[in-house]
Amino acid sequence: MSEQKKTRPKVPDGKARYLVTRQMEANEKGFVGYETVWESFHKEVKYETPKRP
């Protein structure tokens, strides 16, 4: 058997409406993980106290 390191091919970023997945670098054991980035889809509005009747 050859002693060469196994490598995974580079995968392009996966893009959805509010989600992006990116391939991470391989660790010392050769495990390649994926990073998940969520974009916020809620809008924050400054709170205003209601008018008194």
C-alpha positions in Angstrom: 0.0 0.0 0.0 1.2 3.5 -0.7 1.8 5.9 2.2 0.3 8.9 0.4 -2.3 11.1 2.2 -5.9 10.8 1.0 -7.4 14.1 0.1 -10.9 15.1 -0.6 -11.7 17.2 -3.7 -12.6 20.9 -3.0 -16.3 21.3 -2.9 -17.9 24.6 -3.9 -19.9 26.5 -1.3 -23.5 25.4 -1.0 -25.9 28.3 -1.0 -29.6 28.4 -0.1 -31.9 31.3 0.8 -30.7 31.7 4.4 -28.0 29.1 4.6 -24.4 28.7 3.4 -22.3 25.6 3.8 -18.5 25.6 3.3 -16.0 22.8 3.3 -13.4 23.0 6.1 -9.8 22.0 5.9 -8.9 18.4 6.8 -7.6 17.8 10.4 -4.6 15.6 11.4 -6.7 12.4 11.0 -8.0 13.4 7.5 -11.5 14.3 8.6 -13.1 16.9 6.4 -16.0 18.7 8.0 -18.5 21.3 6.8 -19.2 24.7 8.3 -22.8 25.9 8.4 -23.6 29.7 8.3 -27.1 30.9 8.9 -28.2 34.4 7.9 -30.8 36.0 10.1 -34.2 36.2 8.5 -35.9 38.0 11.4 -35.9 41.8 11.5 -35.2 43.5 14.8 -37.3 46.6 15.4 -36.5 49.1 18.2 -39.1 48.7 21.0 -41.4 51.7 21.5 -43.7 51.9 24.5 -47.3 51.9 23.5 -49.4 55.1 23.7 -51.5 55.5 26.8 -55.2 55.8 26.3 
